[in-house]
């Protein structure tokens, strides 16, 4: 009797598979759950997950083509715009009045960008479905726990509630890739139930930011599902246009806000402060005041304390026209570039763009490390989901009768 030759064991491949599974478990399952209980969970777990993925890629030997991918990414229009934006932010250290704090912030941004590139290159070209199903399970379980914590007054680990609010913001972001994966697998009923659970979480929040972001994402999702080209182009034009023409907004919206909300409302006072900043020093619209001035300038008289804390104001105040133009080109290229994705994934990608941009425009702390980390996690998850869409349909067999 001839016995089959046993295949030689490959310890490197086994170790790589284990590290990759653990990394995706942290990224897809542990992050949405832990964010509800501790404010540092995202900042700690996301880099750890990327490190595990990079180690798995090195052990498996799949990181040999990393240089070609980096060249392609850097020479694309979006990559060039991102490099210009990063270089201009570094050059603004020359005239910023807060050099130590601005240098630390720039170091964090560069570190996040490098970590994102490492994670992007470490994600395999073909993702296993078993790893990707961890995402909707983690988001759904976190949504149920968040509803319970909100109804019972929060967790004993976080009595003040900031971690719970931040965890709900993470759920609003991560629900879109979870819906994309479930929809691509034909599990539309589960996707609808997951969306409803996260919507209930958003309704129970105190400040309303998660609900506004979720609503913006839902509108764009419906438009893109109806017409993918229109949804991508409209999202790109709106995001880039708002950033590019942001200095015009306080002059247009201030009378409207005063008439609807009153002259003493925070929104009206913020728009008035923004308008005064522009009129007092219009030449600063070209160069900006330098990195980190939007946050710390309130305490040192560089701008009124009532100035808005939004993405649009902060980019123009810190980086000026050059930063705004580079940021607009970067946003448009990224959004329109996502138009080529599959029809099952593209609506969720556009919804995630709209959700994150709406949260940034409504005053979320975009300069904080946890927000950069959240965006990085969101991008990596969408990359993993896109690389899990390799399944094709088998052709139908045709039976022919022979004469």
Helices and strands as residue ranges (DSSP letters): H 11-24, I 25-30, H 31-34, H 41-60, H 66-74, H 77-91, G 92-94, H 99-122, H 129-151, H 162-184, H 188-203, H 209-226, H 228-244, H 246-261, H 266-280, H 284-287, H 293-296, G 297-299, H 311-337, G 338-340, H 343-361, H 369-386
